[in-house]
């Protein structure tokens, strides 16, 4: 049930996250040079920062559902690499009796 679009969507999400990290670092540096919150200079700089973030946040709003879709597909897909889940825990190698605490 793998979807071809997932690779593209994960790439968009990764790029958007990278961009948000860059913008966050820039904002932290800029914020140090500004007067406190509530001043026109600070508020204008913060509004500009939010405007720069908008496109990346929109990418997350548009494509983040792919993470849920991938998780659901992985949970219900059979895998030759992993044994099917069991209801009881497998015994630990080298331990014949349970440990009392």
Residue pairs with C-beta under 8 A, 6 or more apart in sequence:
1 73
1 76
1 77
2 73
3 66
3 69
3 73
5 66
6 66
6 69
6 70
9 63
9 66
10 66
10 70
12 59
12 62
12 63
13 59
13 60
13 63
13 64
13 66
13 67
15 59
16 55
16 56
16 57
16 59
16 60
17 56
17 60
19 55
19 56
20 53
20 56
20 57
23 49
23 52
23 53
23 56
26 49
27 46
27 49
30 45
30 49
31 42
31 45
34 41
34 42
34 45
35 41
35 42
36 42
37 43
37 46
78 84
